[in-house]
């Protein structure tokens, strides 16, 4: 079948991104539900607590922070990235003009777009938690920093983008050639075994102590590399299939 109208790759990519962004909105709904669950569970004890007692003095501290919401969003991003590469999601590509390569690139852009929305969701969850504490808690409430720094938000965005791109890469590796499936299986099993046997071998403290801008740049660079490898794997799978 031939068409008189020739569609450019950029036009097709834009259509795919717009279509996928609307189609996969349920992924953002799942993140909202997860954040709401953590808000409810943390209202009484917080995410960390400690106490101090001497004679008739008994002091209990409950710590609330943005960290748990970020970790939840990163886990959500990995799972979402994996789901984008599954057979059910790939069958949705049949509804529009696409190839495996353009679909992988579109998934990467949608993941980045969802990462921006995820940052807004986790920040909103944090402030909702503070409002609930003001309304429900009768104990003293000390807020270290009510206004979140833009650099912190940048770290959150890059961390979620990094997690989503890793999920996409792992998923497409298992959908690619057999050698990639074998290599990814070996790496996953090896990483799990090493982590269990030597839990202190992976030390992220030097990386965490770097300036926020450096952390953001490093994570986003890795995310770009993962997205590029995802597109390359999709293109190679398209040629060999």
N, C-alpha and C positions, 0 to 999 in steps of 0.2 A: 504494500500500500504506500502510495506517495502523497505528499502534502505540498501544496503550493507555497505555504507559509513556512519559512525556516525560523526556528526558535533558537536563540542564542543560548549558550550554556549558562550565562549569568542570569538570564530571564528565567530559565528552568530552575536554577538554584534558588532564586528569590521566591518562586512559587512554592517550591518544596519547603523552604524554611517557614513561610507563612502558614502553609497547610499543616505541617507537623506541629508547629507551635500551638495551633488551635486544637489539633487532634489529641495531643498528649497532656492536656490540662489536668487530667486526673492525677498525674504525677505530682503536681503542685498541691493538689488537695490532700494527698497522702502526707506530704510534709507538714501541712497545716495541722492535720490530725495528730501527728507525732509531737509537734511542738505543744499543742494543747494538752496532751497527756502529760508531758514533762512539767508544764505549768501547774497542773493539779497535784501531781505527785510531790512537787518540791515546795508547796506552800507551807507545810508544817515544819519540815526539817532542813530544807535547803538542799544543795548538792554536796555540801560537806558541813560537818559540825564538830565541835569540840567543847569540852566543859572544864571548869576549874572550881574546886571546892576547898574551903578551909574554914574550920569552926562552923559558924552559922552562915557563912557566905557561900553561896552556890551560884556560879555564873555559867550560862550556856550560850555558845555562839553558833549561829547558823549562817553559812556563807552562800550567797547567791551570786552567780556570775554569768557572763555570756558564753563561757567556754563550752558548757554542756550543749547549748543550742547549736553552736558551731560544729561540734563533734557529731551531733545528730544529723545536721544538714550534710556533712561530708559523707556519712554512711549512706544517707538517702541518695546522694549524688552518685556514689559507686553503684548502688543497686539499680538506679534509674539508667545509668550508662549501660549496664549489663542488659537490662530489659530492652533497650533500644536496638540491640543487636540480635534479639531472639527472632525465631521464625515468624511468630505472630505479628510482630511489628514490621518485619521486612515484607510480609504479604500486603501490608497497607500501601506499600510503594506502588503496587500494581494499579492503584486508583488514579495515579498521575504519571506523567511522562518522567521517567527517572532511570538512572543506572545505579549500579552498586557504588560507584565512586561518588557520584553526586549525592546519593542518599547518605553516605558516610559523612561527607562534608556538611550536608544540611543538618545531620544529627549533632555534629560538633557545634555548629552555630546555635542550634536550639538549646543544647546543654549550657552554652555560655549565657544565652538569654535567660534561661531558667535559673542560672546561678545568681544573676542580678536580682531576680524576683525572690530567690531564696534568702538573700541578704536582707531584703526588706521584711520578709516573713520572720526571720530570727530576731531582728532588731525590734519588730513589733511585739514579738513574744516576750522579749526581755522587759519592755516598758509595760506591757500588760501585767506581767508578774509583779513589777514594782507597784503598780496601781492597786493590785489585789492585796499586796502586803500592807499598804497604807490603810486599806479599808478593813482588813481582817485581823492583822496582828496588833496586839496591845503592847507588845514589848518594844524596846528601843530599836529603831531602824537607822543604821548608818549607811549612807550612800557615798561611796568613794568618788564616783564620777558619773553624774547623771547624763552628761553630753558625751556621746561616743565620738572619738577622734576619727576623722576621715581616713587616716592611715590604718586604723583598726578595721574599718569597713572594707578597705582595699585588701587587707590580709584575709578577711572573711571571704570576699569575692574570689580571690585567687585560690584560696584553699578549696572552696567548693568546685571551682572550675577544674582544678587539678584532680580532685577526686572523681568528678564526672568523666574527664578525659581518660583517666586510668581505667574506669569501668568500661568505657567504650572500647579501649584498646584490648582489654582482656576478652571482652565479648567477641570482637571481630577476629581475634587470634583463634578462638575456638571455632569460628565460622570459616576460617581460611584454609590453606593447604594443610595436609597431614603433618608435615614437619613442624609447622607453627603450633598445631594442636599439641603435638608431643612435647615441644619445647616449653610451651606455656604450662602444661600439666606438670612437667618436671620442675619448673621454677616455682610453681605454687606449692607443690608438695615439699620441695626442698626448703623454701622460705618458712613454711609452717613448722617443719621439723626443727630447723635451726632456732626459730623463735621460741619453741617449747623447751628445747634443751639448753639454749643459752639466751635467756630472756634479757640479760644485760648487755648483750653484744651490740644491739642497735641502740645507740645513744644519740637522741635528737636534741639534747640540751644545748650543745654548741650552736646548732642551727636556730633553735628557738630564741636564743639570746641575741641573735643578730638584729639590726634595725628593721623596723617593719617594712620599709621600702625595699630593702634587700631581700627579705623573705618573700614579699609579694612578687618581685621580679623573678626570683628563682622558681617559685611555684608556677607562675604564668608561663615562663619559658619551657618548663617541663610539660605543662599542659599543651602548649603549641606543638612540641615534639610528639607527644602522644597522639594528638589529632592528625598530624602529618603522617605518622606511621599507620594510623587507622585508615586514612584515605589510600595510602599505598597498598595496604593489605586488601582493601576492597577492590582496588583496581587490578591487582594481581589475581584475585579470585575471579574477577569478571573475565579476564583474558583466558585463564586456564579452564574455566567451566564450559 
